[in-house]
Amino acid sequence: MTTDTTHLNGHSGQASSATRERFIGISLICLAFLCFAGLDTTAKYLVQDLPSVQVVWFRFASHVVLAFVLFRVWQKPELFRSKRWGLQIVRAFCLLGSTFFNFIAVRYLQLAETVSIMFAAPFVVTALAGPLLNEWAGPRRWAAIVVGFLGVLVVVRPGLGGMHWAAIFSVAAMLCFSLYSLLTRKLAETESSVGMLIISGLVAAVAMTPFAIDEWVAPPDLFSWALLISTGFYGGLGHFVLIVAHRLAPAPALAPFQYSQIVWMIACGYFVFADVPGIWTVFGASIIVASGLYILYRERSLGS
């Protein structure tokens, strides 16, 4: 009897630990997308006066410098001893592509529009997480993701006002980000979180250097310099906690919480650019948040 009780308690403890890790992962994914909202808001402000490639380069260059100082990389050469250099480089270029295409899009589109298009990413992540990562989403998770995407359609209302040509860059950014998310999950099994953060930033910064030099425009004031440097903070912190989140929870469980970014984007659009969300935006955002809360409820139910 005692053995059976101990066995049951062991299983209960493991389930409780797994549930706790999933909740931490979900919390971190929300923090990551808050950082990404700050990054997009800053980028939208900067690309009005500076070339997109220059802002992209600063985003990765400052990211690398901050990470080097924060983690004292010069004392940890093991961070560059990756077991999967090929996937590391592909992941870095997926992140670079997502950032580059998105910075072009935010120059012409409202933040709510670009983030709404990015919300198609959970479909791609959920669809590919099964065959690529062996993380299969159940029908209820799929239903919640579909409901969340319906909320996106309510916000965007395609066909009612026409889509700007720059929307194609948001679509490209979404596809790149989906692949980046899947590769992050795959690499998190064997690679260091800090190493992944530094390698991705370093590869992207080096790749963009010749283009940034060619189109360099001097920032007009100290405030612009500060904003340029802050892009590295937002991007670096966001992607670091994104890596940790994927280490703690499966991709299908995390994917719906990308929807939380619309709340941050609407707030940033209002306070920074005086964009007042309409009733359809508020209604759609409510649907999106509700779908994410349902996934949270399901995670709690599965763990109990």
LOZA-194307 format. One record per residue: residue in three letters; z, y, x of N, C-alpha, C in turn; residue number from 1. Coordinates in steps of 0.02 Angstrom, whole numbers, plus 50000, padded with zeros to 5 digits. Each point is the difference from the previous one (the first is absolute). Layout:
<pts>
[pt "ALA",[Z,Y,X],[Z,Y,X],[Z,Y,X],NUM]
...
</pts>
This chain:
<pts>
[pt "MET",[50000,49939,50042],[50000,50061,49958],[50000,50063,50043],1]
[pt "THR",[50041,49998,50053],[50004,50057,50045],[49934,50012,50035],2]
[pt "THR",[49968,49944,50020],[49936,50004,50034],[49948,50031,49955],3]
[pt "ASP",[49999,49979,49936],[49952,50028,49952],[50011,50074,49990],4]
[pt "THR",[50064,50019,49995],[50016,50071,49990],[49978,50042,50060],5]
[pt "THR",[50013,49973,50060],[49980,50035,50061],[49925,50007,50003],6]
[pt "HIS",[49965,49946,49980],[49927,50001,50001],[49973,50053,49952],7]
[pt "LEU",[50031,50003,49940],[49978,50050,49951],[50016,50071,50024],8]
[pt "ASN",[50058,50008,50030],[50018,50067,50025],[49953,50022,50056],9]
[pt "GLY",[49978,49951,50041],[49953,50017,50053],[49934,50024,49972],10]
[pt "HIS",[49975,49965,49948],[49938,50021,49969],[50007,50068,49967],11]
[pt "SER",[50059,50011,49968],[50013,50064,49967],[50002,50057,50051],12]
[pt "GLY",[50031,49987,50058],[50003,50051,50052],[49932,50017,50027],13]
[pt "GLN",[49958,49948,50009],[49932,50012,50025],[49960,50041,49951],14]
[pt "ALA",[50007,49983,49934],[49963,50037,49949],[50023,50073,49997],15]
[pt "SER",[50067,50010,50007],[50027,50068,49999],[49975,50040,50059],16]
[pt "SER",[49997,49968,50059],[49976,50034,50060],[49926,50019,49993],17]
[pt "ALA",[49960,49954,49972],[49929,50013,49991],[49989,50057,49951],18]
[pt "THR",[50041,50001,49946],[49994,50053,49951],[50019,50068,50030],19]
[pt "ARG",[50053,50000,50041],[50022,50062,50033],[49945,50026,50047],20]
[pt "GLU",[49969,49955,50037],[49946,50020,50045],[49941,50030,49961],21]
[pt "ARG",[49985,49971,49942],[49945,50026,49960],[50016,50070,49975],22]
[pt "PHE",[50062,50012,49979],[50019,50066,49976],[49997,50052,50057],23]
[pt "ILE",[50021,49980,50059],[49995,50045,50057],[49927,50014,50016],24]
[pt "GLY",[49958,49949,49997],[49929,50009,50011],[49969,50047,49950],25]
[pt "ILE",[50019,49993,49937],[49973,50044,49948],[50024,50072,50011],26]
[pt "SER",[50063,50009,50020],[50025,50067,50013],[49962,50032,50058],27]
[pt "LEU",[49987,49961,50051],[49963,50026,50059],[49928,50017,49982],28]
[pt "ILE",[49969,49961,49956],[49931,50015,49982],[49997,50066,49962],29]
[pt "CYS",[50051,50015,49960],[50002,50064,49965],[50009,50058,50049],30]
[pt "LEU",[50042,49990,50051],[50009,50051,50052],[49935,50010,50038],31]
[pt "ALA",[49964,49945,50014],[49937,50005,50036],[49950,50044,49963],32]
[pt "PHE",[49996,49990,49934],[49951,50038,49962],[50022,50072,49987],33]
[pt "LEU",[50065,50013,50005],[50024,50069,50000],[49975,50035,50064],34]
[pt "CYS",[50005,49965,50056],[49974,50028,50063],[49925,50011,49996],35]
[pt "PHE",[49964,49953,49970],[49927,50008,49995],[49982,50059,49955],36]
[pt "ALA",[50041,50012,49949],[49988,50059,49958],[50009,50064,50040],37]
[pt "GLY",[50052,50001,50043],[50010,50057,50044],[49942,50009,50048],38]
[pt "LEU",[49975,49944,50026],[49943,50001,50046],[49937,50028,49966],39]
[pt "ASP",[49986,49975,49940],[49940,50023,49964],[50005,50074,49982],40]
[pt "THR",[50060,50021,49980],[50010,50070,49982],[49989,50046,50061],41]
[pt "THR",[50028,49980,50056],[49992,50039,50061],[49927,50001,50022],42]
[pt "ALA",[49967,49942,49996],[49929,49995,50020],[49957,50044,49955],43]
[pt "LYS",[50012,49999,49935],[49961,50041,49954],[50006,50074,50018],44]
[pt "TYR",[50059,50021,50019],[50011,50070,50019],[49962,50016,50065],45]
[pt "LEU",[50003,49954,50048],[49971,50013,50066],[49924,49998,50001],46]
[pt "VAL",[49970,49953,49962],[49927,49992,50005],[49963,50057,49965],47]
[pt "GLN",[50035,50045,49968],[49966,50059,49973],[49976,50046,50056],48]
[pt "ASP",[50034,49997,50058],[49983,50045,50056],[49980,49963,50064],49]
[pt "LEU",[50017,49936,50005],[49987,49961,50060],[49956,49940,49985],50]
[pt "PRO",[49960,49977,50049],[49958,49941,49990],[50041,49938,49985],51]
[pt "SER",[49975,49958,49956],[50037,49939,49981],[50013,49955,50060],52]
[pt "VAL",[49951,49994,50045],[50009,49955,50057],[50056,50025,50046],53]
[pt "GLN",[50009,50066,50004],[50054,50027,50041],[50068,49985,49969],54]
[pt "VAL",[50005,50006,49934],[50063,49985,49966],[50015,49925,50006],55]
[pt "VAL",[49949,49958,49993],[50009,49928,50008],[50025,49984,50070],56]
[pt "TRP",[49970,50030,50051],[50021,49988,50069],[50073,50021,50010],57]
[pt "PHE",[50018,50058,49975],[50069,50024,50007],[50048,49953,49965],58]
[pt "ARG",[49979,49974,49942],[50044,49955,49962],[50018,49939,50043],59]
[pt "PHE",[49952,49972,50037],[50013,49941,50040],[50029,50017,50069],60]
[pt "ALA",[49977,50054,50030],[50025,50019,50066],[50075,50018,49996],61]
[pt "SER",[50019,50040,49951],[50070,50018,49993],[50042,49940,49980],62]
[pt "HIS",[49971,49956,49960],[50032,49937,49981],[50018,49960,50063],63]
[pt "VAL",[49952,49994,50046],[50011,49961,50062],[50053,50034,50043],64]
[pt "VAL",[49996,50065,50009],[50048,50036,50042],[50071,49993,49972],65]
[pt "LEU",[50008,50010,49935],[50065,49994,49969],[50028,49930,50007],66]
[pt "ALA",[49957,49950,49989],[50022,49930,50006],[50019,49983,50072],67]
[pt "PHE",[49962,50025,50048],[50015,49987,50071],[50069,50027,50017],68]
[pt "VAL",[50015,50061,49977],[50064,50031,50016],[50057,49966,49962],69]
[pt "LEU",[49990,49988,49936],[50053,49972,49958],[50019,49929,50022],70]
[pt "PHE",[49951,49960,50016],[50013,49930,50018],[50001,49987,50075],71]
[pt "ARG",[49992,50053,50041],[50001,49994,50073],[49953,49944,50023],72]
[pt "VAL",[49939,50007,49980],[49950,49947,50011],[49991,49985,50074],73]
[pt "TRP",[50008,50050,50044],[49990,49989,50072],[50050,49949,50028],74]
[pt "GLN",[50054,49988,49963],[50050,49950,50022],[49988,49932,49968],75]
[pt "LYS",[49949,49995,49957],[49989,49938,49962],[49927,49978,50004],76]
[pt "PRO",[49977,49978,50057],[49930,49979,50007],[49983,49941,49956],77]
[pt "GLU",[50051,49963,49977],[49987,49942,49957],[49969,50019,49933],78]
[pt "LEU",[50006,50064,49981],[49971,50023,49937],[49925,49993,50000],79]
[pt "PHE",[49969,50000,50058],[49928,49995,50005],[49976,49928,50012],80]
[pt "ARG",[50046,49953,50000],[49982,49930,50010],[49988,49966,49933],81]
[pt "SER",[49946,50020,49968],[49984,49973,49935],[49968,49931,50006],82]
[pt "LYS",[50015,49957,49952],[49970,49933,49997],[49934,50001,49962],83]
[pt "ARG",[49986,50055,49966],[49940,50004,49958],[49966,50068,50010],84]
[pt "TRP",[49974,50011,50059],[49970,50065,50014],[49940,50015,49955],85]
[pt "GLY",[49962,49949,49985],[49942,50010,49957],[50019,50028,49932],86]
[pt "LEU",[50050,49968,49968],[50023,50024,49935],[50033,50068,50005],87]
[pt "GLN",[50035,50012,50056],[50033,50065,50010],[49948,50056,50001],88]
[pt "ILE",[49945,49989,50035],[49948,50052,50004],[49965,50009,49933],89]
[pt "VAL",[49985,49945,49966],[49969,50006,49934],[50046,50037,49952],90]
[pt "ARG",[50065,49984,50003],[50048,50035,49957],[50002,50074,50017],91]
[pt "ALA",[49999,50018,50063],[50001,50070,50021],[49940,50038,49973],92]
[pt "PHE",[49941,49969,50002],[49940,50033,49975],[50000,50003,49923],93]
[pt "CYS",[50032,49952,49967],[50007,50005,49928],[50044,50060,49982],94]
[pt "LEU",[50054,50010,50037],[50043,50058,49989],[49963,50065,50016],95]
[pt "LEU",[49963,50000,50054],[49961,50059,50019],[49949,50016,49946],96]
[pt "GLY",[49964,49949,49976],[49950,50011,49947],[50032,50027,49937],97]
[pt "SER",[50056,49971,49980],[50035,50023,49940],[50020,50073,50006],98]
[pt "THR",[50028,50019,50058],[50022,50069,50012],[49941,50048,50002],99]
[pt "PHE",[49948,49982,50037],[49942,50044,50007],[49965,50013,49933],100]
[pt "PHE",[49987,49947,49963],[49966,50007,49935],[50044,50039,49950],101]
[pt "ASN",[50066,49987,50003],[50045,50033,49954],[50005,50075,50015],102]
[pt "PHE",[50001,50019,50064],[50005,50071,50017],[49938,50038,49980],103]
[pt "ILE",[49942,49967,50001],[49940,50032,49974],[50006,50010,49925],104]
[pt "ALA",[50024,49949,49966],[50005,50003,49927],[50049,50054,49976],105]
[pt "VAL",[50059,50005,50033],[50050,50048,49976],[49977,50072,50009],106]
[pt "ARG",[49950,50011,50042],[49975,50068,50009],[49966,50025,49936],107]
[pt "TYR",[49970,49954,49963],[49960,50019,49942],[50031,49980,49933],108]
[pt "LEU",[50045,49951,50001],[50028,49975,49938],[50074,50018,49995],109]
[pt "GLN",[50026,49999,49939],[50072,50010,49991],[50037,49938,50024],110]
[pt "LEU",[50062,50010,50020],[50040,49944,50026],[50007,49945,49948],111]
[pt "ALA",[50009,50019,49937],[50007,49950,49947],[49937,49957,49993],112]
[pt "GLU",[49942,50030,50012],[49937,49963,49996],[49993,49950,50057],113]
[pt "THR",[50015,50022,50061],[49992,49955,50056],[50049,49942,49997],114]
[pt "VAL",[50061,50014,49980],[50050,49946,49998],[49985,49952,49943],115]
[pt "SER",[49971,50025,49946],[49983,49956,49944],[49946,49950,50021],116]
[pt "ILE",[49951,50022,50037],[49948,49955,50025],[50031,49949,50048],117]
[pt "MET",[50047,50023,50041],[50033,49954,50047],[50039,49945,49963],118]
[pt "PHE",[50017,50012,49938],[50039,49952,49962],[49961,49937,49982],119]
[pt "ALA",[49936,49998,50016],[49964,49937,49992],[50018,49950,50055],120]
[pt "ALA",[50033,50024,50052],[50018,49957,50057],[50042,49939,49980],121]
[pt "PRO",[50049,50006,49955],[50038,49940,49982],[49957,49943,49973],122]
[pt "PHE",[49945,50016,49966],[49956,49947,49977],[49972,49962,50059],123]
[pt "VAL",[49977,50036,50050],[49970,49968,50059],[50054,49961,50038],124]
[pt "VAL",[50059,50031,50009],[50054,49966,50036],[50022,49937,49964],125]
[pt "THR",[50010,50005,49935],[50023,49942,49961],[49947,49945,49998],126]
[pt "ALA",[49938,50019,49993],[49946,49951,49997],[49992,49962,50066],127]
[pt "LEU",[50008,50035,50056],[49988,49970,50066],[50063,49971,50031],128]
[pt "ALA",[50060,50020,49976],[50062,49974,50029],[50007,49925,49990],129]
[pt "GLY",[49972,49974,49945],[50003,49928,49988],[49961,49961,50052],130]
[pt "PRO",[49934,50009,50004],[49961,49960,50048],[50014,50017,50073],131]
[pt "LEU",[50019,50062,50016],[50010,50020,50069],[50071,49989,50025],132]
[pt "LEU",[50049,50012,49956],[50070,49996,50021],[50039,49945,49964],133]
[pt "ASN",[49968,49966,49953],[50033,49949,49960],[50058,50029,49960],134]
[pt "GLU",[49992,50061,49976],[50050,50034,49958],[49967,50012,49932],135]
[pt "TRP",[50010,49954,49955],[49965,50002,49936],[50040,50037,49948],136]
[pt "ALA",[49969,50047,49966],[50033,50038,49947],[49995,49961,49934],137]
[pt "GLY",[50055,50001,49962],[50000,49967,49935],[49967,50044,49947],138]
[pt "PRO",[49989,49971,49941],[49966,50038,49947],[50038,50062,49978],139]
[pt "ARG",[50066,49999,50002],[50038,50059,49978],[49993,50057,50050],140]
[pt "ARG",[49998,49984,50064],[49989,50053,50050],[49930,50029,49992],141]
[pt "TRP",[49951,49955,49989],[49932,50024,49989],[49998,50046,49939],142]
[pt "ALA",[50035,49981,49947],[50000,50040,49939],[50029,50069,50014],143]
[pt "ALA",[50055,50002,50038],[50032,50064,50016],[49954,50044,50042],144]
[pt "ILE",[49963,49969,50047],[49953,50038,50041],[49943,50028,49958],145]
[pt "VAL",[49975,49958,49954],[49946,50023,49955],[50024,50059,49957],146]
[pt "VAL",[50061,49994,49973],[50027,50054,49960],[50007,50063,50042],147]
[pt "GLY",[50023,49992,50062],[50006,50058,50045],[49932,50033,50013],148]
[pt "PHE",[49948,49959,50008],[49934,50028,50012],[49973,50034,49937],149]
[pt "LEU",[50019,49974,49941],[49981,50035,49938],[50030,50070,49999],150]
[pt "GLY",[50061,50005,50027],[50031,50066,50006],[49959,50045,50046],151]
[pt "VAL",[49972,49971,50053],[49957,50038,50045],[49939,50025,49963],152]
[pt "LEU",[49970,49957,49958],[49941,50021,49961],[50018,50057,49952],153]
[pt "VAL",[50060,49998,49973],[50022,50054,49956],[50002,50066,50039],154]
[pt "VAL",[50024,49997,50062],[50004,50060,50042],[49930,50026,50017],155]
[pt "VAL",[49957,49954,50023],[49934,50020,50024],[49951,50014,49943],156]
[pt "ARG",[50004,49958,49947],[49954,50004,49943],[49927,50005,50023],157]
[pt "PRO",[49977,49948,50035],[49931,50001,50026],[49948,50006,49944],158]
[pt "GLY",[49949,50038,50013],[49946,50008,49951],[50010,50059,49954],159]
[pt "LEU",[50061,50026,49997],[50013,50057,49954],[49984,50067,50033],160]
[pt "GLY",[50008,50003,50066],[49986,50063,50034],[49955,49991,50060],161]
[pt "GLY",[49982,49938,50014],[49958,49987,50059],[50042,49996,50063],162]
[pt "MET",[49978,49959,50047],[50036,49991,50063],[49966,50039,50056],163]
[pt "HIS",[50040,50033,50040],[49974,50038,50058],[49971,49951,50051],164]
[pt "TRP",[49949,50022,50037],[49969,49957,50051],[50050,49977,50053],165]
[pt "ALA",[50052,50040,50012],[50048,49982,50051],[50043,49940,49980],166]
[pt "ALA",[49995,49980,49937],[50038,49941,49978],[49980,49937,50038],167]
[pt "ILE",[49938,49998,50024],[49978,49942,50038],[50041,49991,50064],168]
[pt "PHE",[50024,50056,50028],[50041,49996,50060],[50069,49972,49983],169]
[pt "SER",[50024,50015,49940],[50064,49971,49978],[49993,49925,49990],170]
[pt "VAL",[49943,49979,49973],[49987,49928,49991],[49999,49965,50068],171]
[pt "ALA",[49966,50030,50048],[49998,49971,50068],[50070,49998,50031],172]
[pt "ALA",[50039,50053,49989],[50069,50001,50026],[50041,49945,49968],173]
[pt "MET",[49991,49989,49935],[50037,49948,49964],[49984,49931,50028],174]
[pt "LEU",[49936,49986,50012],[49981,49934,50027],[50028,49990,50070],175]
[pt "CYS",[49997,50051,50041],[50028,49995,50068],[50076,49989,49997],176]
[pt "PHE",[50033,50036,49955],[50073,49993,49995],[50020,49931,49975],177]
[pt "SER",[49960,49971,49954],[50015,49933,49975],[49998,49949,50057],178]
[pt "LEU",[49948,50005,50041],[49994,49954,50057],[50056,50012,50050],179]
[pt "TYR",[50017,50064,50011],[50056,50017,50044],[50065,49968,49976],180]
[pt "SER",[50013,50004,49935],[50062,49972,49972],[50003,49924,50010],181]
[pt "LEU",[49944,49966,49988],[49998,49928,50009],[50010,49980,50073],182]
[pt "LEU",[49969,50036,50045],[50007,49986,50072],[50071,50015,50024],183]
[pt "THR",[50031,50051,49970],[50069,50016,50017],[50046,49942,49983],184]
[pt "ARG",[49990,49973,49941],[50040,49943,49978],[49989,49939,50046],185]
[pt "LYS",[49937,49988,50017],[49983,49943,50043],[50030,50008,50070],186]
[pt "LEU",[49993,50059,50029],[50025,50011,50068],[50076,50003,50003],187]
[pt "ALA",[50032,50020,49944],[50073,50007,49999],[50034,49933,50013],188]
[pt "GLU",[49963,49945,49992],[50029,49933,50011],[50017,49989,50074],189]
[pt "THR",[49961,50030,50045],[50009,49986,50071],[50007,50062,50044],190]
[pt "GLU",[49981,50058,49975],[49998,50060,50042],[50060,50046,49989],191]
[pt "SER",[50016,50038,50051],[50054,50050,49995],[49979,50058,49955],192]
[pt "SER",[50046,50023,49958],[49985,50057,49956],[49984,50062,50041],193]
[pt "VAL",[50039,50013,50051],[49989,50058,50043],[49934,49993,50038],194]
[pt "GLY",[49987,49940,50025],[49937,49988,50035],[49940,50012,49956],195]
[pt "MET",[50003,49977,49938],[49945,50011,49953],[49990,50074,49986],196]
[pt "LEU",[50056,50035,49993],[49998,50072,49987],[49966,50038,50057],197]
[pt "ILE",[50018,49983,50061],[49974,50036,50058],[49927,49981,50014],198]
[pt "ILE",[49985,49936,49995],[49931,49978,50015],[49951,50031,49950],199]
[pt "SER",[50018,50000,49936],[49954,50028,49950],[49988,50074,50012],200]
[pt "GLY",[50054,50037,50015],[49993,50072,50013],[49961,50014,50063],201]
[pt "LEU",[50012,49960,50053],[49967,50011,50064],[49925,49985,49995],202]
[pt "VAL",[49982,49945,49968],[49929,49982,49992],[49964,50054,49960],203]
[pt "ALA",[50030,50023,49946],[49969,50051,49958],[49993,50067,50037],204]
[pt "ALA",[50052,50019,50036],[49998,50064,50037],[49946,49999,50054],205]
[pt "VAL",[49996,49945,50037],[49949,49995,50052],[49930,50001,49969],206]
[pt "ALA",[49991,49965,49945],[49934,49997,49968],[49978,50068,49974],207]
[pt "MET",[50047,50042,49979],[49983,50065,49971],[49996,50056,50051],208]
[pt "THR",[50024,49989,50061],[50004,50053,50050],[49933,50035,50013],209]
[pt "PRO",[49945,49965,50013],[49937,50036,50014],[49975,50041,49941],210]
[pt "PHE",[50012,49976,49939],[49978,50037,49941],[50043,50063,49989],211]
[pt "ALA",[50066,49993,50014],[50045,50058,49993],[49983,50054,50051],212]
[pt "ILE",[49984,49980,50061],[49982,50048,50052],[49936,50037,49981],213]
[pt "ASP",[49952,49963,49974],[49936,50029,49982],[50006,50052,49944],214]
[pt "GLU",[50046,49989,49953],[50006,50045,49942],[50064,50042,50002],215]
[pt "TRP",[50031,50006,50057],[50064,50034,50005],[49998,50072,49977],216]
[pt "VAL",[50048,50018,49958],[50010,50069,49978],[50073,50017,50011],217]
[pt "ALA",[50014,50056,50033],[50069,50019,50015],[50039,50013,49935],218]
[pt "PRO",[50058,49967,49990],[50041,50014,49941],[50019,50074,49999],219]
[pt "PRO",[49999,50032,49941],[50009,50072,49996],[50070,50026,50015],220]
[pt "ASP",[50052,49959,49990],[50068,50025,50010],[50047,49941,50015],221]
[pt "LEU",[50063,50018,50014],[50051,49949,50016],[50014,49955,49941],222]
[pt "PHE",[49995,50027,49940],[50012,49959,49940],[49949,49944,49996],223]
[pt "SER",[49938,50015,50015],[49947,49949,49999],[50013,49947,50054],224]
[pt "TRP",[50022,50022,50059],[50017,49953,50052],[50056,49953,49977],225]
[pt "ALA",[50051,50028,49968],[50056,49960,49976],[49977,49949,49948],226]
[pt "LEU",[49956,50022,49955],[49974,49954,49949],[49959,49944,50032],227]
[pt "LEU",[49960,50018,50050],[49960,49949,50035],[50045,49946,50031],228]
[pt "ILE",[50053,50023,50032],[50047,49952,50031],[50036,49959,49948],229]
[pt "SER",[50016,50031,49942],[50036,49964,49947],[49959,49943,49971],230]
[pt "THR",[49933,50004,50005],[49960,49945,49974],[50016,49935,50036],231]
[pt "GLY",[50015,50004,50064],[50019,49940,50038],[50066,49972,49976],232]
[pt "PHE",[50047,50046,49983],[50065,49977,49974],[49991,49964,49934],233]
[pt "TYR",[49965,50032,49953],[49990,49970,49934],[49963,49933,50006],234]
[pt "GLY",[49946,50000,50038],[49960,49939,50007],[50037,49946,50037],235]
[pt "GLY",[50033,50018,50056],[50035,49950,50040],[50058,49969,49962],236]
[pt "LEU",[50042,50042,49969],[50057,49973,49962],[49976,49959,49941],237]
[pt "GLY",[49950,50025,49965],[49974,49964,49942],[49975,49931,50018],238]
[pt "HIS",[49961,49995,50053],[49972,49935,50019],[50052,49955,50032],239]
[pt "PHE",[50051,50029,50033],[50053,49958,50028],[50039,49965,49944],240]
[pt "VAL",[50021,50038,49950],[50038,49969,49946],[49955,49955,49958],241]
[pt "LEU",[49935,50014,49999],[49953,49956,49965],[49998,49932,50034],242]
[pt "ILE",[50000,50000,50067],[50000,49937,50038],[50064,49961,49985],243]
[pt "VAL",[50057,50034,50002],[50064,49967,49987],[50002,49972,49929],244]
[pt "ALA",[49974,50038,49952],[49999,49978,49930],[49960,49935,49993],245]
[pt "HIS",[49942,49997,50034],[49959,49940,49996],[50033,49940,50035],246]
[pt "ARG",[50045,50014,50045],[50036,49946,50033],[50053,49971,49953],247]
[pt "LEU",[50025,50041,49955],[50054,49979,49956],[49978,49972,49933],248]
[pt "ALA",[49942,50020,49976],[49978,49980,49933],[49926,49983,50000],249]
[pt "PRO",[49978,49954,49956],[49929,49981,49997],[49957,50057,49973],250]
[pt "ALA",[49937,50000,50021],[49954,50054,49982],[49992,50010,49925],251]
[pt "PRO",[49993,49946,49959],[49993,50011,49928],[50059,50035,49967],252]
[pt "ALA",[50061,49988,50028],[50059,50033,49972],[50002,50074,50018],253]
[pt "LEU",[49973,50018,50059],[50001,50069,50023],[49943,50042,49971],254]
[pt "ALA",[49943,49968,49989],[49939,50037,49982],[50009,50047,49941],255]
[pt "PRO",[50033,49980,49944],[50005,50046,49943],[50038,50064,50015],256]
[pt "PHE",[50042,50000,50051],[50041,50059,50014],[49961,50054,50038],257]
[pt "GLN",[49938,49986,50015],[49956,50054,50024],[49993,50053,49946],258]
[pt "TYR",[50008,49978,49937],[49994,50046,49944],[50051,50056,50001],259]
[pt "SER",[50056,49990,50035],[50051,50053,50004],[49973,50063,50033],260]
[pt "GLN",[49947,49992,50039],[49974,50058,50037],[49974,50054,49953],261]
[pt "ILE",[49978,49981,49940],[49973,50051,49955],[50054,50050,49980],262]
[pt "VAL",[50062,49977,49995],[50055,50045,49984],[50008,50052,50055],263]
[pt "TRP",[49999,49976,50063],[50007,50046,50057],[49940,50047,50003],264]
[pt "MET",[49940,49974,49987],[49940,50041,50005],[49999,50055,49947],265]
[pt "ILE",[50020,49983,49939],[50002,50050,49947],[50050,50055,50019],266]
[pt "ALA",[50058,49980,50027],[50051,50050,50019],[49974,50044,50057],267]
[pt "CYS",[49968,49970,50050],[49973,50040,50056],[49944,50045,49978],268]
[pt "GLY",[49957,49974,49956],[49945,50042,49974],[50026,50060,49963],269]
[pt "TYR",[50054,49991,49963],[50028,50055,49960],[50034,50052,50045],270]
[pt "PHE",[50043,49977,50046],[50040,50046,50039],[49961,50033,50058],271]
[pt "VAL",[49949,49966,50026],[49963,50026,50057],[49936,50035,49979],272]
[pt "PHE",[49963,49969,49953],[49935,50027,49982],[49998,50028,49928],273]
[pt "ALA",[50058,50002,49967],[50004,50026,49932],[49956,49962,49951],274]
[pt "ASP",[49989,49936,50013],[49962,49958,49953],[50048,49973,49947],275]
[pt "VAL",[49989,50021,49939],[50043,49978,49945],[49970,49938,49967],276]
[pt "PRO",[50036,49944,50001],[49972,49939,49969],[49994,50007,49925],277]
[pt "GLY",[49946,49976,49973],[49990,50001,49928],[50037,49944,49965],278]
[pt "ILE",[49996,50000,49934],[50036,49949,49961],[49975,49930,50015],279]
[pt "TRP",[49934,49993,50014],[49972,49935,50015],[50026,49974,50067],280]
[pt "THR",[50009,50045,50047],[50027,49981,50065],[50072,49975,49994],281]
[pt "VAL",[50040,50036,49962],[50069,49981,49989],[50004,49933,49964],282]
[pt "PHE",[49958,49992,49948],[49999,49938,49962],[49979,49941,50044],283]
[pt "GLY",[49947,50010,50038],[49977,49946,50044],[50051,49983,50053],284]
[pt "ALA",[50032,50051,50029],[50051,49987,50051],[50058,49961,49971],285]
[pt "SER",[50017,50013,49937],[50055,49964,49967],[49983,49926,49994],286]
[pt "ILE",[49937,49985,49983],[49978,49931,49995],[50004,49966,50069],287]
[pt "ILE",[49979,50036,50051],[50000,49973,50068],[50071,49984,50023],288]
[pt "VAL",[50046,50046,49989],[50069,49989,50020],[50030,49942,49961],289]
[pt "ALA",[49984,49996,49935],[50026,49945,49959],[49978,49932,50026],290]
[pt "SER",[49938,49996,50023],[49976,49936,50027],[50037,49981,50063],291]
[pt "GLY",[50015,50049,50042],[50039,49986,50061],[50071,49978,49984],292]
[pt "LEU",[50031,50032,49950],[50067,49981,49980],[50002,49929,49972],293]
[pt "TYR",[49946,49981,49966],[49997,49932,49974],[49998,49949,50057],294]
[pt "ILE",[49963,50015,50052],[49998,49955,50058],[50070,49995,50031],295]
[pt "LEU",[50035,50056,50003],[50068,49999,50026],[50045,49955,49958],296]
[pt "TYR",[49992,50004,49934],[50038,49957,49955],[49984,49927,50012],297]
[pt "ARG",[49936,49984,50010],[49978,49932,50012],[50030,49974,50066],298]
[pt "GLU",[50002,50042,50051],[50028,49979,50064],[50074,49982,49991],299]
[pt "ARG",[50036,50040,49961],[50070,49986,49987],[50009,49935,49962],300]
[pt "SER",[49957,49988,49950],[50004,49940,49959],[49985,49938,50042],301]
[pt "LEU",[49950,50004,50044],[49981,49942,50041],[50055,49984,50051],302]
[pt "GLY",[50036,50051,50022],[50051,49989,50050],[50066,49976,49972],303]
[pt "SER",[50010,50011,49934],[50065,49981,49970],[50001,49927,49979],304]
</pts>
